[in-house]
Amino acid sequence: MEQVVEKERKKSILQEITSKTDQIDQKVKYRIFLSVFFFLSGFNFASWASRIPTIKAALNLNEAELGSVLLTMPISSMIGLPISGWLVSRFDTRIPLTLAFFLNALSLSLIGLAQSTLSLVIALFLFSLSTRIFNISMNTQAITLQKQFDRKINGSFHGLWSTGGIVGVAVTTLIISQGISIVPHLVTVSVVTIVITLLSYQQLLRNDRSTGKDKKSMAKPDAYILYLGLLVFFAAICEGGMFDWSGIYFQKVVKEEVFTIGYLIFMTFMAFSRFVSDRIIDKIGMAPTYIMSAMCIFTGINLAIFFPTFWPALIGFSFVGFGTAAVIPMTYTLAGGSEKYSAGVAISLVASFGIVGMLLGPPLIGYLAHAFNLKMSFITFAFSGLMLIPISRLFFRLTKQN
């Protein structure tokens, strides 16, 4: 009798171990395939952005006309706010994610094929709208999946987005050096996007739609969302401004011939920071990480402003990339804990503040540079970095987290 009991006990333990192993394998699989989409998102964005000079020349646009065309993207993204929020609360997020990646692939080809300003505006509208939808879907998947792990993993997803961006710039640079035109370039990226989406979407997380948290009004976000939105707003001013002006700073202020190194070093350290930020947060907590991020941005910008030579500016931009990187993924993680909204809708609301920051940052630097000079205009980034400290303190005081 005792032998039978012991045999059953061992069988039960074996079944439990097998079940846990299957669960671990499943969540790792979800993480791998979601990572593919984050990387592809960064790659696609960089593929388009690095072709802007080509498009400008092909359509004979001046700076003002190009600026007006590019304004299509934040407008489209804001229109996509209620659409993306509704989709992630209505369906499993893998559905809008998949459809948005198909639309993104189509719009990339349309950008390459655009023969007029109107056709380019339409293509960019679709590109930005689809980007908005799959960004919210991916981040909702990431926040939901993170709950199955014993540690933070959201930062690594955003690190893969940055890595995809770096690879996209590198591939585009190689393609341009070989004299390949924009049409075969972007059409090829579109085809690759469709193939990867078809092969990968079934391996994404399922059954993650809203359970009814979003019945309260979205017209007036509560203090929880407001503070998180402001954190993303100031981080986005830094990110958007550095994306557009870091290369010009190295060209005009540092007087460096290979001016793209400013953008490259910022992106590289941003990617590196996002891969290690999860471990940093696990060790010191979110509240100290916001303060550390703020001080990195402030220190790095001041180093580049007061010592505008190659190495100090390079080190300074490294600090800025490292400091800026953790803020948005960390804030999205906190948004997923909202008691008023589901994770998808909360992230969509917080992301709208980021869109405004991305919209205001680059032109604000341009206006200040025109009124004063480019070096002094970068003080905007130092101020935005410092603002992370009081806002994060207000947030954690509200929620009594650390």
Phi, psi and omega in degrees: 000315180297324179294322178295316179299316181295322179295318178294322179296315180296321179296320179296317179297317180298319179294322179294317179297317179298318180297316179295322179296319178297320179296318179296314179300321182293314182290329175294320178297315177303316182296318181298312184287328174293324177300323178301318181289323176298315179298314181296324178299312178296320180296314181295317180297316180294326179298319178286311186298323181285352177261004181303314178302323178297314181294318180302315180290319184295322181263002177056049181267140171273179185298319181294318179294320178296318178300320179293321178296316182293338179295342176303323189292309178294328177295314178299319181295322177293322176298326181286350181302302180292330180293311181294321178297319179293317183297315183285343176268346183260326185233162167304137189296338180294338180287304176296329177299312181295311180297323180292324178292324175297315179296322178298318179297316178299314183292328176299316178297320179295325176299313180296327184271354185302128180248358180213166179297320181297314181294327177292319179298317179297316180297317180292325177300313179293322180297313181290321179297314180294322178298318178301313184294313183285336175296315179295319180296315180297316182291328175294317175301316183297316180293318179295316181293324181301330180294343178273353180254158179270004182217168178287135177230355186295324181299324181293328177297315179291332174296323178290328174299313179297320178296318176300322178296317179297315179296321179299317178296317181296315180296317179297318178301317178296316181297316180296320180296336179269002177075020180279132185285172186291327184296303178297330179298301186287329176294321177296316177299322179297314181297316179299319179299315181296316181298312181297320179297316179297323182281337192249337192296330181288347180266008180274164180300141179244169174055048180241020179289167181297148178255017174108016179287342193265023181284338179288160184297138175266000185290331184226090179302146181284178183299326179303309180289323182299312180297317179296320178298319178294324176298315179293323179302309182289327175294321181292326175300316178295311182297306183299317180295318180290324176304315188272333190244351182296319178295318180295324178299316179292330180283312188271324185261310181282340179063042180261127182295315177275073190289341180293347181296332177297313178294318183296316183292323177298312181295321182296314181286334174294316178297315180300316181298321182291332177285330182260349185297325180300318179292322179298315180298318179299327184276317187247346180095165184287317183302310177296331180292323176298317180295317178299317179299315180300316182290326177296315180297312182298313181295315182296316181295316180295327176297317180289327181286311187275343177228070188282053174243173193306300187291315177300320179293321179296314178295320179299315179294330176297316178298318181296315178299317180295319183287322183289328194301317189283340192296309185292311177298324179295320181289322175298322177300315178294324179299327179296346179265010180299138178272345183269325185235157170292165183302315183297314181290320178299315179295321179298317179294314180295321181297332180296327175295323179295323179298317178298318178297316177297326180288317185279326187304300184300311179293328178299317177298319180297316180295316180293323178295323178291320182286323182241266172198166186296322182298314181289332180295337180289352174300333177306319180291321179297317178297315180299320178298315181296329181296341178296332184290301182295325182291317179294324178295320177297319180297311184288335173290323179294318185262350182055041173258176172215000000 
